[in-house]
Amino acid sequence: MPSRVVVLDTSVLCCLLRVPGKDQAGPIGDRWTHDRIRVLLDQEQLRGSTFVLPLASIIETGNHIANAPGERYQIAQTFCGYLSAAANSASPWAAFGDQQDLWSRDGLVKLAQTWPALAAGGLSIGDTTIKEVADYYARSGAYVQILTGDQGLKAYEPALPVVKPRRRQR
């Protein structure tokens, strides 16, 4: 498993792709734009981070592209380049198949059991599944960052992994 993981939310993907009407996200003091995201992703790639596209982000971003005014075809082409890279596990993208346990029968049963309480707190089912993707990678010991303009979702970002000290060899 990777040591650093960046999970991309819909809001950030739309900014990265410059989807008309969705090309900025986040509160005024913490605004996400294409340039800010590109710089951060370039830095993370240099650090050896792995980029993850959750299914909810894929579906929601695709919907925003299809409903956007302007040049949808070109934006969709660029987005599908990211999808292909994830499908083929082309670095720095994680294979989408790594998430398959979350969409198994047991994963869906768990979602059905846990989401109502999260919904009561205002977390959408899409954001809940993005949170689950982040938690999945965090359980492997990776440092996980949810890249999002949504402060509500950002609050569910996993805590930093605990580093276990190694014993000295004698």
Chimera marker file (.cmm) of the C-alpha trace (Angstrom):
<marker_set name="trace">
<marker id="1" x="0.000" y="0.000" z="0.000" r="1" g="1" b="0" radius="0.5"/>
<marker id="2" x="1.138" y="3.566" z="-0.655" r="1" g="1" b="0" radius="0.5"/>
<marker id="3" x="2.436" y="5.708" z="2.178" r="1" g="1" b="0" radius="0.5"/>
<marker id="4" x="0.682" y="8.894" z="0.998" r="1" g="1" b="0" radius="0.5"/>
<marker id="5" x="-2.767" y="8.972" z="-0.588" r="1" g="1" b="0" radius="0.5"/>
<marker id="6" x="-4.708" y="11.896" z="-2.034" r="1" g="1" b="0" radius="0.5"/>
<marker id="7" x="-8.439" y="11.242" z="-2.408" r="1" g="1" b="0" radius="0.5"/>
<marker id="8" x="-10.029" y="13.610" z="-4.925" r="1" g="1" b="0" radius="0.5"/>
<marker id="9" x="-13.531" y="14.872" z="-4.223" r="1" g="1" b="0" radius="0.5"/>
<marker id="10" x="-15.975" y="16.079" z="-6.873" r="1" g="1" b="0" radius="0.5"/>
<marker id="11" x="-15.474" y="19.750" z="-6.025" r="1" g="1" b="0" radius="0.5"/>
<marker id="12" x="-11.720" y="19.508" z="-6.608" r="1" g="1" b="0" radius="0.5"/>
<marker id="13" x="-12.079" y="17.427" z="-9.772" r="1" g="1" b="0" radius="0.5"/>
<marker id="14" x="-14.451" y="20.005" z="-11.240" r="1" g="1" b="0" radius="0.5"/>
<marker id="15" x="-11.939" y="22.773" z="-10.463" r="1" g="1" b="0" radius="0.5"/>
<marker id="16" x="-9.059" y="20.741" z="-11.887" r="1" g="1" b="0" radius="0.5"/>
<marker id="17" x="-11.036" y="20.124" z="-15.084" r="1" g="1" b="0" radius="0.5"/>
<marker id="18" x="-12.284" y="23.725" z="-15.225" r="1" g="1" b="0" radius="0.5"/>
<marker id="19" x="-15.923" y="22.678" z="-15.473" r="1" g="1" b="0" radius="0.5"/>
<marker id="20" x="-17.849" y="25.905" z="-16.211" r="1" g="1" b="0" radius="0.5"/>
<marker id="21" x="-19.723" y="27.090" z="-13.131" r="1" g="1" b="0" radius="0.5"/>
<marker id="22" x="-17.810" y="24.594" z="-10.957" r="1" g="1" b="0" radius="0.5"/>
<marker id="23" x="-14.265" y="25.876" z="-11.502" r="1" g="1" b="0" radius="0.5"/>
<marker id="24" x="-13.871" y="27.236" z="-7.955" r="1" g="1" b="0" radius="0.5"/>
<marker id="25" x="-14.768" y="25.617" z="-4.661" r="1" g="1" b="0" radius="0.5"/>
<marker id="26" x="-14.442" y="26.122" z="-0.944" r="1" g="1" b="0" radius="0.5"/>
<marker id="27" x="-14.973" y="29.072" z="1.349" r="1" g="1" b="0" radius="0.5"/>
<marker id="28" x="-13.603" y="32.503" z="0.445" r="1" g="1" b="0" radius="0.5"/>
<marker id="29" x="-10.577" y="32.201" z="2.727" r="1" g="1" b="0" radius="0.5"/>
<marker id="30" x="-9.703" y="28.734" z="1.411" r="1" g="1" b="0" radius="0.5"/>
<marker id="31" x="-10.577" y="28.890" z="-2.288" r="1" g="1" b="0" radius="0.5"/>
<marker id="32" x="-9.705" y="25.988" z="-4.599" r="1" g="1" b="0" radius="0.5"/>
<marker id="33" x="-8.901" y="26.785" z="-8.222" r="1" g="1" b="0" radius="0.5"/>
<marker id="34" x="-7.357" y="24.856" z="-11.093" r="1" g="1" b="0" radius="0.5"/>
<marker id="35" x="-3.944" y="26.423" z="-10.495" r="1" g="1" b="0" radius="0.5"/>
<marker id="36" x="-3.927" y="25.723" z="-6.740" r="1" g="1" b="0" radius="0.5"/>
<marker id="37" x="-4.941" y="22.094" z="-7.305" r="1" g="1" b="0" radius="0.5"/>
<marker id="38" x="-2.430" y="21.571" z="-10.117" r="1" g="1" b="0" radius="0.5"/>
<marker id="39" x="0.424" y="22.871" z="-7.926" r="1" g="1" b="0" radius="0.5"/>
<marker id="40" x="-0.637" y="20.667" z="-5.013" r="1" g="1" b="0" radius="0.5"/>
<marker id="41" x="-0.985" y="17.550" z="-7.202" r="1" g="1" b="0" radius="0.5"/>
<marker id="42" x="2.424" y="18.191" z="-8.771" r="1" g="1" b="0" radius="0.5"/>
<marker id="43" x="3.952" y="18.462" z="-5.283" r="1" g="1" b="0" radius="0.5"/>
<marker id="44" x="2.208" y="15.301" z="-4.131" r="1" g="1" b="0" radius="0.5"/>
<marker id="45" x="3.362" y="13.410" z="-7.208" r="1" g="1" b="0" radius="0.5"/>
<marker id="46" x="6.960" y="14.405" z="-6.432" r="1" g="1" b="0" radius="0.5"/>
<marker id="47" x="6.437" y="13.043" z="-2.896" r="1" g="1" b="0" radius="0.5"/>
<marker id="48" x="5.342" y="9.711" z="-4.364" r="1" g="1" b="0" radius="0.5"/>
<marker id="49" x="1.699" y="10.098" z="-3.395" r="1" g="1" b="0" radius="0.5"/>
<marker id="50" x="-0.997" y="7.945" z="-4.935" r="1" g="1" b="0" radius="0.5"/>
<marker id="51" x="-4.111" y="9.652" z="-6.324" r="1" g="1" b="0" radius="0.5"/>
<marker id="52" x="-7.507" y="8.015" z="-5.779" r="1" g="1" b="0" radius="0.5"/>
<marker id="53" x="-10.767" y="8.569" z="-7.653" r="1" g="1" b="0" radius="0.5"/>
<marker id="54" x="-13.722" y="7.392" z="-5.533" r="1" g="1" b="0" radius="0.5"/>
<marker id="55" x="-16.759" y="6.119" z="-7.440" r="1" g="1" b="0" radius="0.5"/>
<marker id="56" x="-18.938" y="8.934" z="-6.060" r="1" g="1" b="0" radius="0.5"/>
<marker id="57" x="-16.471" y="11.540" z="-7.379" r="1" g="1" b="0" radius="0.5"/>
<marker id="58" x="-16.446" y="9.861" z="-10.788" r="1" g="1" b="0" radius="0.5"/>
<marker id="59" x="-20.236" y="9.807" z="-11.087" r="1" g="1" b="0" radius="0.5"/>
<marker id="60" x="-20.837" y="13.287" z="-9.685" r="1" g="1" b="0" radius="0.5"/>
<marker id="61" x="-18.074" y="14.890" z="-11.778" r="1" g="1" b="0" radius="0.5"/>
<marker id="62" x="-19.384" y="13.174" z="-14.899" r="1" g="1" b="0" radius="0.5"/>
<marker id="63" x="-22.849" y="14.547" z="-14.181" r="1" g="1" b="0" radius="0.5"/>
<marker id="64" x="-21.481" y="18.083" z="-13.744" r="1" g="1" b="0" radius="0.5"/>
<marker id="65" x="-19.554" y="17.824" z="-17.027" r="1" g="1" b="0" radius="0.5"/>
<marker id="66" x="-22.599" y="16.565" z="-18.922" r="1" g="1" b="0" radius="0.5"/>
<marker id="67" x="-24.723" y="19.436" z="-17.595" r="1" g="1" b="0" radius="0.5"/>
<marker id="68" x="-22.136" y="22.200" z="-18.019" r="1" g="1" b="0" radius="0.5"/>
<marker id="69" x="-22.419" y="24.902" z="-20.639" r="1" g="1" b="0" radius="0.5"/>
<marker id="70" x="-19.651" y="25.118" z="-23.178" r="1" g="1" b="0" radius="0.5"/>
<marker id="71" x="-17.130" y="22.567" z="-24.392" r="1" g="1" b="0" radius="0.5"/>
<marker id="72" x="-18.254" y="19.394" z="-22.621" r="1" g="1" b="0" radius="0.5"/>
<marker id="73" x="-16.517" y="17.050" z="-25.044" r="1" g="1" b="0" radius="0.5"/>
<marker id="74" x="-12.993" y="18.329" z="-24.345" r="1" g="1" b="0" radius="0.5"/>
<marker id="75" x="-13.554" y="18.376" z="-20.588" r="1" g="1" b="0" radius="0.5"/>
<marker id="76" x="-14.948" y="14.835" z="-20.746" r="1" g="1" b="0" radius="0.5"/>
<marker id="77" x="-11.913" y="13.730" z="-22.777" r="1" g="1" b="0" radius="0.5"/>
<marker id="78" x="-9.538" y="15.087" z="-20.135" r="1" g="1" b="0" radius="0.5"/>
<marker id="79" x="-11.557" y="13.492" z="-17.340" r="1" g="1" b="0" radius="0.5"/>
<marker id="80" x="-11.597" y="10.146" z="-19.142" r="1" g="1" b="0" radius="0.5"/>
<marker id="81" x="-7.796" y="10.323" z="-19.318" r="1" g="1" b="0" radius="0.5"/>
<marker id="82" x="-7.803" y="10.280" z="-15.495" r="1" g="1" b="0" radius="0.5"/>
<marker id="83" x="-10.353" y="7.445" z="-15.490" r="1" g="1" b="0" radius="0.5"/>
<marker id="84" x="-8.216" y="5.382" z="-17.849" r="1" g="1" b="0" radius="0.5"/>
<marker id="85" x="-5.117" y="6.010" z="-15.754" r="1" g="1" b="0" radius="0.5"/>
<marker id="86" x="-6.974" y="4.844" z="-12.635" r="1" g="1" b="0" radius="0.5"/>
<marker id="87" x="-8.393" y="1.810" z="-14.443" r="1" g="1" b="0" radius="0.5"/>
<marker id="88" x="-4.885" y="0.854" z="-15.555" r="1" g="1" b="0" radius="0.5"/>
<marker id="89" x="-3.227" y="1.774" z="-12.251" r="1" g="1" b="0" radius="0.5"/>
<marker id="90" x="-0.928" y="4.155" z="-14.127" r="1" g="1" b="0" radius="0.5"/>
<marker id="91" x="1.237" y="6.053" z="-11.667" r="1" g="1" b="0" radius="0.5"/>
<marker id="92" x="0.356" y="8.160" z="-9.729" r="1" g="1" b="0" radius="0.5"/>
<marker id="93" x="-3.228" y="6.810" z="-9.924" r="1" g="1" b="0" radius="0.5"/>
<marker id="94" x="-4.445" y="3.965" z="-7.719" r="1" g="1" b="0" radius="0.5"/>
<marker id="95" x="-6.269" y="1.131" z="-9.400" r="1" g="1" b="0" radius="0.5"/>
<marker id="96" x="-9.982" y="1.657" z="-9.038" r="1" g="1" b="0" radius="0.5"/>
<marker id="97" x="-10.294" y="-2.056" z="-8.264" r="1" g="1" b="0" radius="0.5"/>
<marker id="98" x="-8.635" y="-1.400" z="-4.902" r="1" g="1" b="0" radius="0.5"/>
<marker id="99" x="-12.030" y="-0.050" z="-3.801" r="1" g="1" b="0" radius="0.5"/>
<marker id="100" x="-14.021" y="-3.141" z="-4.790" r="1" g="1" b="0" radius="0.5"/>
<marker id="101" x="-14.524" y="-4.315" z="-1.191" r="1" g="1" b="0" radius="0.5"/>
<marker id="102" x="-16.451" y="-1.119" z="-0.485" r="1" g="1" b="0" radius="0.5"/>
<marker id="103" x="-18.957" y="-2.051" z="-3.220" r="1" g="1" b="0" radius="0.5"/>
<marker id="104" x="-19.284" y="-5.723" z="-2.267" r="1" g="1" b="0" radius="0.5"/>
<marker id="105" x="-22.404" y="-7.090" z="-0.606" r="1" g="1" b="0" radius="0.5"/>
<marker id="106" x="-20.823" y="-6.657" z="2.844" r="1" g="1" b="0" radius="0.5"/>
<marker id="107" x="-19.660" y="-3.152" z="1.979" r="1" g="1" b="0" radius="0.5"/>
<marker id="108" x="-23.141" y="-2.107" z="0.895" r="1" g="1" b="0" radius="0.5"/>
<marker id="109" x="-24.699" y="-3.663" z="4.007" r="1" g="1" b="0" radius="0.5"/>
<marker id="110" x="-22.234" y="-1.687" z="6.145" r="1" g="1" b="0" radius="0.5"/>
<marker id="111" x="-23.107" y="1.495" z="4.218" r="1" g="1" b="0" radius="0.5"/>
<marker id="112" x="-26.811" y="0.826" z="4.773" r="1" g="1" b="0" radius="0.5"/>
<marker id="113" x="-26.183" y="0.448" z="8.497" r="1" g="1" b="0" radius="0.5"/>
<marker id="114" x="-23.910" y="3.463" z="8.998" r="1" g="1" b="0" radius="0.5"/>
<marker id="115" x="-25.198" y="6.093" z="6.584" r="1" g="1" b="0" radius="0.5"/>
<marker id="116" x="-28.503" y="7.048" z="8.280" r="1" g="1" b="0" radius="0.5"/>
<marker id="117" x="-26.671" y="8.462" z="11.307" r="1" g="1" b="0" radius="0.5"/>
<marker id="118" x="-24.272" y="10.331" z="9.016" r="1" g="1" b="0" radius="0.5"/>
<marker id="119" x="-27.196" y="11.600" z="6.920" r="1" g="1" b="0" radius="0.5"/>
<marker id="120" x="-28.811" y="12.945" z="10.082" r="1" g="1" b="0" radius="0.5"/>
<marker id="121" x="-25.631" y="14.975" z="10.547" r="1" g="1" b="0" radius="0.5"/>
<marker id="122" x="-25.791" y="16.270" z="6.950" r="1" g="1" b="0" radius="0.5"/>
<marker id="123" x="-23.263" y="13.979" z="5.219" r="1" g="1" b="0" radius="0.5"/>
<marker id="124" x="-24.471" y="12.854" z="1.779" r="1" g="1" b="0" radius="0.5"/>
<marker id="125" x="-24.234" y="9.231" z="0.704" r="1" g="1" b="0" radius="0.5"/>
<marker id="126" x="-21.636" y="10.240" z="-1.911" r="1" g="1" b="0" radius="0.5"/>
<marker id="127" x="-19.486" y="11.958" z="0.706" r="1" g="1" b="0" radius="0.5"/>
<marker id="128" x="-19.946" y="8.985" z="3.028" r="1" g="1" b="0" radius="0.5"/>
<marker id="129" x="-18.503" y="6.671" z="0.376" r="1" g="1" b="0" radius="0.5"/>
<marker id="130" x="-15.595" y="9.087" z="-0.180" r="1" g="1" b="0" radius="0.5"/>
<marker id="131" x="-14.993" y="9.000" z="3.584" r="1" g="1" b="0" radius="0.5"/>
<marker id="132" x="-15.016" y="5.183" z="3.411" r="1" g="1" b="0" radius="0.5"/>
<marker id="133" x="-12.418" y="5.239" z="0.615" r="1" g="1" b="0" radius="0.5"/>
<marker id="134" x="-10.191" y="7.503" z="2.727" r="1" g="1" b="0" radius="0.5"/>
<marker id="135" x="-10.662" y="5.256" z="5.773" r="1" g="1" b="0" radius="0.5"/>
<marker id="136" x="-9.814" y="2.176" z="3.674" r="1" g="1" b="0" radius="0.5"/>
<marker id="137" x="-6.405" y="3.610" z="2.760" r="1" g="1" b="0" radius="0.5"/>
<marker id="138" x="-5.813" y="4.947" z="6.280" r="1" g="1" b="0" radius="0.5"/>
<marker id="139" x="-6.292" y="1.453" z="7.727" r="1" g="1" b="0" radius="0.5"/>
<marker id="140" x="-3.300" y="0.362" z="5.638" r="1" g="1" b="0" radius="0.5"/>
<marker id="141" x="-1.170" y="2.905" z="7.505" r="1" g="1" b="0" radius="0.5"/>
<marker id="142" x="-1.099" y="5.523" z="4.749" r="1" g="1" b="0" radius="0.5"/>
<marker id="143" x="-1.272" y="9.254" z="5.382" r="1" g="1" b="0" radius="0.5"/>
<marker id="144" x="-4.548" y="10.194" z="3.670" r="1" g="1" b="0" radius="0.5"/>
<marker id="145" x="-5.602" y="13.624" z="2.510" r="1" g="1" b="0" radius="0.5"/>
<marker id="146" x="-9.119" y="14.251" z="1.200" r="1" g="1" b="0" radius="0.5"/>
<marker id="147" x="-8.729" y="16.995" z="-1.367" r="1" g="1" b="0" radius="0.5"/>
<marker id="148" x="-12.037" y="18.857" z="-1.211" r="1" g="1" b="0" radius="0.5"/>
<marker id="149" x="-13.574" y="22.284" z="-1.073" r="1" g="1" b="0" radius="0.5"/>
<marker id="150" x="-16.263" y="20.900" z="1.240" r="1" g="1" b="0" radius="0.5"/>
<marker id="151" x="-15.334" y="21.625" z="4.857" r="1" g="1" b="0" radius="0.5"/>
<marker id="152" x="-17.979" y="19.150" z="6.077" r="1" g="1" b="0" radius="0.5"/>
<marker id="153" x="-16.312" y="16.280" z="4.197" r="1" g="1" b="0" radius="0.5"/>
<marker id="154" x="-12.818" y="17.504" z="5.115" r="1" g="1" b="0" radius="0.5"/>
<marker id="155" x="-13.770" y="17.090" z="8.790" r="1" g="1" b="0" radius="0.5"/>
<marker id="156" x="-13.979" y="13.324" z="8.166" r="1" g="1" b="0" radius="0.5"/>
<marker id="157" x="-10.398" y="13.085" z="6.908" r="1" g="1" b="0" radius="0.5"/>
<marker id="158" x="-8.622" y="10.243" z="8.744" r="1" g="1" b="0" radius="0.5"/>
<marker id="159" x="-6.209" y="11.137" z="11.523" r="1" g="1" b="0" radius="0.5"/>
<marker id="160" x="-2.510" y="10.801" z="10.832" r="1" g="1" b="0" radius="0.5"/>
<marker id="161" x="-1.291" y="7.225" z="11.218" r="1" g="1" b="0" radius="0.5"/>
<marker id="162" x="0.422" y="6.369" z="14.462" r="1" g="1" b="0" radius="0.5"/>
<marker id="163" x="4.115" y="5.695" z="13.918" r="1" g="1" b="0" radius="0.5"/>
<marker id="164" x="5.246" y="2.682" z="15.901" r="1" g="1" b="0" radius="0.5"/>
<marker id="165" x="8.818" y="3.058" z="17.168" r="1" g="1" b="0" radius="0.5"/>
<marker id="166" x="11.183" y="0.315" z="16.085" r="1" g="1" b="0" radius="0.5"/>
<marker id="167" x="13.274" y="-1.499" z="18.609" r="1" g="1" b="0" radius="0.5"/>
<marker id="168" x="16.976" y="-1.195" z="18.220" r="1" g="1" b="0" radius="0.5"/>
<marker id="169" x="18.763" y="-4.309" z="17.086" r="1" g="1" b="0" radius="0.5"/>
<marker id="170" x="21.579" y="-5.447" z="19.383" r="1" g="1" b="0" radius="0.5"/>
<link id1="1" id2="2" r="1" g="1" b="0" radius="0.2"/>
<link id1="2" id2="3" r="1" g="1" b="0" radius="0.2"/>
<link id1="3" id2="4" r="1" g="1" b="0" radius="0.2"/>
<link id1="4" id2="5" r="1" g="1" b="0" radius="0.2"/>
<link id1="5" id2="6" r="1" g="1" b="0" radius="0.2"/>
<link id1="6" id2="7" r="1" g="1" b="0" radius="0.2"/>
<link id1="7" id2="8" r="1" g="1" b="0" radius="0.2"/>
<link id1="8" id2="9" r="1" g="1" b="0" radius="0.2"/>
<link id1="9" id2="10" r="1" g="1" b="0" radius="0.2"/>
<link id1="10" id2="11" r="1" g="1" b="0" radius="0.2"/>
<link id1="11" id2="12" r="1" g="1" b="0" radius="0.2"/>
<link id1="12" id2="13" r="1" g="1" b="0" radius="0.2"/>
<link id1="13" id2="14" r="1" g="1" b="0" radius="0.2"/>
<link id1="14" id2="15" r="1" g="1" b="0" radius="0.2"/>
<link id1="15" id2="16" r="1" g="1" b="0" radius="0.2"/>
<link id1="16" id2="17" r="1" g="1" b="0" radius="0.2"/>
<link id1="17" id2="18" r="1" g="1" b="0" radius="0.2"/>
<link id1="18" id2="19" r="1" g="1" b="0" radius="0.2"/>
<link id1="19" id2="20" r="1" g="1" b="0" radius="0.2"/>
<link id1="20" id2="21" r="1" g="1" b="0" radius="0.2"/>
<link id1="21" id2="22" r="1" g="1" b="0" radius="0.2"/>
<link id1="22" id2="23" r="1" g="1" b="0" radius="0.2"/>
<link id1="23" id2="24" r="1" g="1" b="0" radius="0.2"/>
<link id1="24" id2="25" r="1" g="1" b="0" radius="0.2"/>
<link id1="25" id2="26" r="1" g="1" b="0" radius="0.2"/>
<link id1="26" id2="27" r="1" g="1" b="0" radius="0.2"/>
<link id1="27" id2="28" r="1" g="1" b="0" radius="0.2"/>
<link id1="28" id2="29" r="1" g="1" b="0" radius="0.2"/>
<link id1="29" id2="30" r="1" g="1" b="0" radius="0.2"/>
<link id1="30" id2="31" r="1" g="1" b="0" radius="0.2"/>
<link id1="31" id2="32" r="1" g="1" b="0" radius="0.2"/>
<link id1="32" id2="33" r="1" g="1" b="0" radius="0.2"/>
<link id1="33" id2="34" r="1" g="1" b="0" radius="0.2"/>
<link id1="34" id2="35" r="1" g="1" b="0" radius="0.2"/>
<link id1="35" id2="36" r="1" g="1" b="0" radius="0.2"/>
<link id1="36" id2="37" r="1" g="1" b="0" radius="0.2"/>
<link id1="37" id2="38" r="1" g="1" b="0" radius="0.2"/>
<link id1="38" id2="39" r="1" g="1" b="0" radius="0.2"/>
<link id1="39" id2="40" r="1" g="1" b="0" radius="0.2"/>
<link id1="40" id2="41" r="1" g="1" b="0" radius="0.2"/>
<link id1="41" id2="42" r="1" g="1" b="0" radius="0.2"/>
<link id1="42" id2="43" r="1" g="1" b="0" radius="0.2"/>
<link id1="43" id2="44" r="1" g="1" b="0" radius="0.2"/>
<link id1="44" id2="45" r="1" g="1" b="0" radius="0.2"/>
<link id1="45" id2="46" r="1" g="1" b="0" radius="0.2"/>
<link id1="46" id2="47" r="1" g="1" b="0" radius="0.2"/>
<link id1="47" id2="48" r="1" g="1" b="0" radius="0.2"/>
<link id1="48" id2="49" r="1" g="1" b="0" radius="0.2"/>
<link id1="49" id2="50" r="1" g="1" b="0" radius="0.2"/>
<link id1="50" id2="51" r="1" g="1" b="0" radius="0.2"/>
<link id1="51" id2="52" r="1" g="1" b="0" radius="0.2"/>
<link id1="52" id2="53" r="1" g="1" b="0" radius="0.2"/>
<link id1="53" id2="54" r="1" g="1" b="0" radius="0.2"/>
<link id1="54" id2="55" r="1" g="1" b="0" radius="0.2"/>
<link id1="55" id2="56" r="1" g="1" b="0" radius="0.2"/>
<link id1="56" id2="57" r="1" g="1" b="0" radius="0.2"/>
<link id1="57" id2="58" r="1" g="1" b="0" radius="0.2"/>
<link id1="58" id2="59" r="1" g="1" b="0" radius="0.2"/>
<link id1="59" id2="60" r="1" g="1" b="0" radius="0.2"/>
<link id1="60" id2="61" r="1" g="1" b="0" radius="0.2"/>
<link id1="61" id2="62" r="1" g="1" b="0" radius="0.2"/>
<link id1="62" id2="63" r="1" g="1" b="0" radius="0.2"/>
<link id1="63" id2="64" r="1" g="1" b="0" radius="0.2"/>
<link id1="64" id2="65" r="1" g="1" b="0" radius="0.2"/>
<link id1="65" id2="66" r="1" g="1" b="0" radius="0.2"/>
<link id1="66" id2="67" r="1" g="1" b="0" radius="0.2"/>
<link id1="67" id2="68" r="1" g="1" b="0" radius="0.2"/>
<link id1="68" id2="69" r="1" g="1" b="0" radius="0.2"/>
<link id1="69" id2="70" r="1" g="1" b="0" radius="0.2"/>
<link id1="70" id2="71" r="1" g="1" b="0" radius="0.2"/>
<link id1="71" id2="72" r="1" g="1" b="0" radius="0.2"/>
<link id1="72" id2="73" r="1" g="1" b="0" radius="0.2"/>
<link id1="73" id2="74" r="1" g="1" b="0" radius="0.2"/>
<link id1="74" id2="75" r="1" g="1" b="0" radius="0.2"/>
<link id1="75" id2="76" r="1" g="1" b="0" radius="0.2"/>
<link id1="76" id2="77" r="1" g="1" b="0" radius="0.2"/>
<link id1="77" id2="78" r="1" g="1" b="0" radius="0.2"/>
<link id1="78" id2="79" r="1" g="1" b="0" radius="0.2"/>
<link id1="79" id2="80" r="1" g="1" b="0" radius="0.2"/>
<link id1="80" id2="81" r="1" g="1" b="0" radius="0.2"/>
<link id1="81" id2="82" r="1" g="1" b="0" radius="0.2"/>
<link id1="82" id2="83" r="1" g="1" b="0" radius="0.2"/>
<link id1="83" id2="84" r="1" g="1" b="0" radius="0.2"/>
<link id1="84" id2="85" r="1" g="1" b="0" radius="0.2"/>
<link id1="85" id2="86" r="1" g="1" b="0" radius="0.2"/>
<link id1="86" id2="87" r="1" g="1" b="0" radius="0.2"/>
<link id1="87" id2="88" r="1" g="1" b="0" radius="0.2"/>
<link id1="88" id2="89" r="1" g="1" b="0" radius="0.2"/>
<link id1="89" id2="90" r="1" g="1" b="0" radius="0.2"/>
<link id1="90" id2="91" r="1" g="1" b="0" radius="0.2"/>
<link id1="91" id2="92" r="1" g="1" b="0" radius="0.2"/>
<link id1="92" id2="93" r="1" g="1" b="0" radius="0.2"/>
<link id1="93" id2="94" r="1" g="1" b="0" radius="0.2"/>
<link id1="94" id2="95" r="1" g="1" b="0" radius="0.2"/>
<link id1="95" id2="96" r="1" g="1" b="0" radius="0.2"/>
<link id1="96" id2="97" r="1" g="1" b="0" radius="0.2"/>
<link id1="97" id2="98" r="1" g="1" b="0" radius="0.2"/>
<link id1="98" id2="99" r="1" g="1" b="0" radius="0.2"/>
<link id1="99" id2="100" r="1" g="1" b="0" radius="0.2"/>
<link id1="100" id2="101" r="1" g="1" b="0" radius="0.2"/>
<link id1="101" id2="102" r="1" g="1" b="0" radius="0.2"/>
<link id1="102" id2="103" r="1" g="1" b="0" radius="0.2"/>
<link id1="103" id2="104" r="1" g="1" b="0" radius="0.2"/>
<link id1="104" id2="105" r="1" g="1" b="0" radius="0.2"/>
<link id1="105" id2="106" r="1" g="1" b="0" radius="0.2"/>
<link id1="106" id2="107" r="1" g="1" b="0" radius="0.2"/>
<link id1="107" id2="108" r="1" g="1" b="0" radius="0.2"/>
<link id1="108" id2="109" r="1" g="1" b="0" radius="0.2"/>
<link id1="109" id2="110" r="1" g="1" b="0" radius="0.2"/>
<link id1="110" id2="111" r="1" g="1" b="0" radius="0.2"/>
<link id1="111" id2="112" r="1" g="1" b="0" radius="0.2"/>
<link id1="112" id2="113" r="1" g="1" b="0" radius="0.2"/>
<link id1="113" id2="114" r="1" g="1" b="0" radius="0.2"/>
<link id1="114" id2="115" r="1" g="1" b="0" radius="0.2"/>
<link id1="115" id2="116" r="1" g="1" b="0" radius="0.2"/>
<link id1="116" id2="117" r="1" g="1" b="0" radius="0.2"/>
<link id1="117" id2="118" r="1" g="1" b="0" radius="0.2"/>
<link id1="118" id2="119" r="1" g="1" b="0" radius="0.2"/>
<link id1="119" id2="120" r="1" g="1" b="0" radius="0.2"/>
<link id1="120" id2="121" r="1" g="1" b="0" radius="0.2"/>
<link id1="121" id2="122" r="1" g="1" b="0" radius="0.2"/>
<link id1="122" id2="123" r="1" g="1" b="0" radius="0.2"/>
<link id1="123" id2="124" r="1" g="1" b="0" radius="0.2"/>
<link id1="124" id2="125" r="1" g="1" b="0" radius="0.2"/>
<link id1="125" id2="126" r="1" g="1" b="0" radius="0.2"/>
<link id1="126" id2="127" r="1" g="1" b="0" radius="0.2"/>
<link id1="127" id2="128" r="1" g="1" b="0" radius="0.2"/>
<link id1="128" id2="129" r="1" g="1" b="0" radius="0.2"/>
<link id1="129" id2="130" r="1" g="1" b="0" radius="0.2"/>
<link id1="130" id2="131" r="1" g="1" b="0" radius="0.2"/>
<link id1="131" id2="132" r="1" g="1" b="0" radius="0.2"/>
<link id1="132" id2="133" r="1" g="1" b="0" radius="0.2"/>
<link id1="133" id2="134" r="1" g="1" b="0" radius="0.2"/>
<link id1="134" id2="135" r="1" g="1" b="0" radius="0.2"/>
<link id1="135" id2="136" r="1" g="1" b="0" radius="0.2"/>
<link id1="136" id2="137" r="1" g="1" b="0" radius="0.2"/>
<link id1="137" id2="138" r="1" g="1" b="0" radius="0.2"/>
<link id1="138" id2="139" r="1" g="1" b="0" radius="0.2"/>
<link id1="139" id2="140" r="1" g="1" b="0" radius="0.2"/>
<link id1="140" id2="141" r="1" g="1" b="0" radius="0.2"/>
<link id1="141" id2="142" r="1" g="1" b="0" radius="0.2"/>
<link id1="142" id2="143" r="1" g="1" b="0" radius="0.2"/>
<link id1="143" id2="144" r="1" g="1" b="0" radius="0.2"/>
<link id1="144" id2="145" r="1" g="1" b="0" radius="0.2"/>
<link id1="145" id2="146" r="1" g="1" b="0" radius="0.2"/>
<link id1="146" id2="147" r="1" g="1" b="0" radius="0.2"/>
<link id1="147" id2="148" r="1" g="1" b="0" radius="0.2"/>
<link id1="148" id2="149" r="1" g="1" b="0" radius="0.2"/>
<link id1="149" id2="150" r="1" g="1" b="0" radius="0.2"/>
<link id1="150" id2="151" r="1" g="1" b="0" radius="0.2"/>
<link id1="151" id2="152" r="1" g="1" b="0" radius="0.2"/>
<link id1="152" id2="153" r="1" g="1" b="0" radius="0.2"/>
<link id1="153" id2="154" r="1" g="1" b="0" radius="0.2"/>
<link id1="154" id2="155" r="1" g="1" b="0" radius="0.2"/>
<link id1="155" id2="156" r="1" g="1" b="0" radius="0.2"/>
<link id1="156" id2="157" r="1" g="1" b="0" radius="0.2"/>
<link id1="157" id2="158" r="1" g="1" b="0" radius="0.2"/>
<link id1="158" id2="159" r="1" g="1" b="0" radius="0.2"/>
<link id1="159" id2="160" r="1" g="1" b="0" radius="0.2"/>
<link id1="160" id2="161" r="1" g="1" b="0" radius="0.2"/>
<link id1="161" id2="162" r="1" g="1" b="0" radius="0.2"/>
<link id1="162" id2="163" r="1" g="1" b="0" radius="0.2"/>
<link id1="163" id2="164" r="1" g="1" b="0" radius="0.2"/>
<link id1="164" id2="165" r="1" g="1" b="0" radius="0.2"/>
<link id1="165" id2="166" r="1" g="1" b="0" radius="0.2"/>
<link id1="166" id2="167" r="1" g="1" b="0" radius="0.2"/>
<link id1="167" id2="168" r="1" g="1" b="0" radius="0.2"/>
<link id1="168" id2="169" r="1" g="1" b="0" radius="0.2"/>
<link id1="169" id2="170" r="1" g="1" b="0" radius="0.2"/>
</marker_set>
